[in-house]
């Protein structure tokens, strides 16, 4: 299965949406504009949804 596009939403640990982008396959998203801290990243493709926690220093 090839993923053609994915929606990425980034939330603060408090649940505030700070970034939302749709990306094509093979592209990346920059996090340089985010402050240090904990974030939740939600990846959505079709009917699939995956959430992960990251820490930015």
Buried (B, 14 or more C-beta within 10 A) or exposed (E): EEEEEBBBBBBBEEEEEEBEEEBEEEEEEEEEEBEEEEBBBBBBBEEEEEEEEEEEE
